[in-house]
Amino acid sequence: MKILRMERLFASGAALLGLAVYVVSVQAQLAPARALRSMKVAPGLELTLFAAEPDLVNPTAIDIDAQGRVWVTEAVNYRLFKNPLMRKEGDRIRVLEDTDGDGRCDKATTFYQHPSLQAPLGIAVLGSRVYVCQSPDLFYLEDTNGDGVADKKTVVLTGFKGVDHDHAIHGVIFGPDGHLYMSNGDQGLDVTDKLGNRIQVGPNAPHMAASVLRTDLEGNKLDLLAEGLRNPFEPAVDSFGNVFISDNDDDGNEQCRIVFVMEGGNYGYWPKRKGDRRLDAVHWNENVPGVVPKILKTGFGSPTGMMFYEGNLLPEPFRRALIHADAGPRVIRSYPLHPRGAAFSAEIQTVLSCPADKWFRPVDVAAAPDGSVFVADWYDPGVGGHNLMDFDRGRIYRLAPPGSSYRIPKLDVSNPVGAASALGSPNQAIRFLAFDALRQDKSEEALRILQSLATGTDDVLRARALWLLALKGETGRNAVLDAARDPQAEFRAQAARILASQGPEMLRQASWLADDPDPHVRREILLRLQHPTFRDNSWASEWILKLAEKFDGQDRLYR
């Protein structure tokens, strides 16, 4: 068996395969079954092997469709520059399926392979479209003739820097508001959306370093949500619209972090100060006025895929929490969140680790239709410095309570009752189908069902229904105004987001929110009032002064 030994090397880092090349004395790689036995899993959970080589190799990102199939982007041709490709046919998107119900993949097919597909770093299966991140493009693929193979490619947006580089575009997901969220590393971008709005991020651009982005499904309007990160990988968005992301450290500084993404926020990497590329007094420059601080330091690592878990299958400690893959220390973590001031605090729980197998490199996580969580394992002796040392292996694992079989719930979104039931799914692909069906349904029945959900007892469903009600004319807008008086602050904050997105006068109708006792609600109003559409309103200035007076002198995120 081959044994590889690696010395400590430092290189330009990345989130996936990219903070640094860490000290390892690598023993021979383990066969899938043996690797599985060496895993350590949190109490109340069981790990099973869903798929392994040769069904897939070098997974970089995964998503799970409404039928429970696992979609995988592979990267064999990673960071080869002008050298000959390892796989001359190009990288692949694989579909892994369990057809006999035993919880193990027994059918693996290739949905797309092309020489131009080179180390894609994000995938979202949304109806008939499969969205893929690969600089310079965000694009989607379609199978128009039903043979299981993509035959149409449509570019949504282009101009993302970092071609064949992991400080590029990655981590596309579907948000509860019907938009796509993604990130772009510090290679920068120069993207013009279909409405003609241009966003530039880079050393000589109006915005700096890495960014968090949002767009509609067609790329008509691209929004820059945050800048000043180094290489965040995949946003995680909860049903209320709160956005979180991990960011990797400057190599060797052990300063990986979790940040709460506030629109317009600068997170301190390459701060704008004449003559300075960076300030080195404090890591991430959190001592500099105007820099948004992190909510959690995770230290050493190569943080990659992250999700917000809103299912009920996993035990209580993991519900409504972030679940995160970190390939450097070979760990899956959970971060329970707690309101703190104008943002959140978080704590670290280890979900899955593998101290015995130095090749275990978890790079992504995704929720299945039944609420279980799948983990993609890049499986390589090193991570970082753009190294890739194994071209033949890759694994997919499933996390669920012990004895929980992989069963896919029935789905019918052809009527409002079925679509409303599907809207509560923890699975992104099912939630998209439900959202799309209810968005297009103009019937009174659909409206009544959404109103019922919005006043029910399930907070996740209530929040998801509010986004859809906002699209349903005056009746829906009145439901959002009602939510702006809800006893729970998270609904009032969500209502502020929704109302502001519909224009200044809609937000002004909820004038009582400017006096809200909760800093989360006041934060959302302040973030919206910075937009140019609000600045021309005299009442907006009055609100800002009123909200500024409520600063307690201590809360950095409120300031």
PyMOL commands that set and color helices and strands:
alter all, ss='L'
color gray80, all
select helices_A, chain A and resi 32-37+283-285+316-318+416-422+428-440+444-454+459-469+473-483+489-501+504-508+511-515+519-529+532-535+538-548
alter helices_A, ss='H'
color red, helices_A
select strands_A, chain A and resi 5-6+24-25+40-41+46-52+59-64+70-74+92-97+107-113+123-126+129-134+137-142+152-158+169-174+180-184+189-192+198-201+210-215+222-229+236-237+243-247+256-261+265-266+296-299+303-309+321-326+331-340+343-346+349-353+362-367+373-377+395-400
alter strands_A, ss='S'
color yellow, strands_A
deselect
rebuild
show_as cartoon
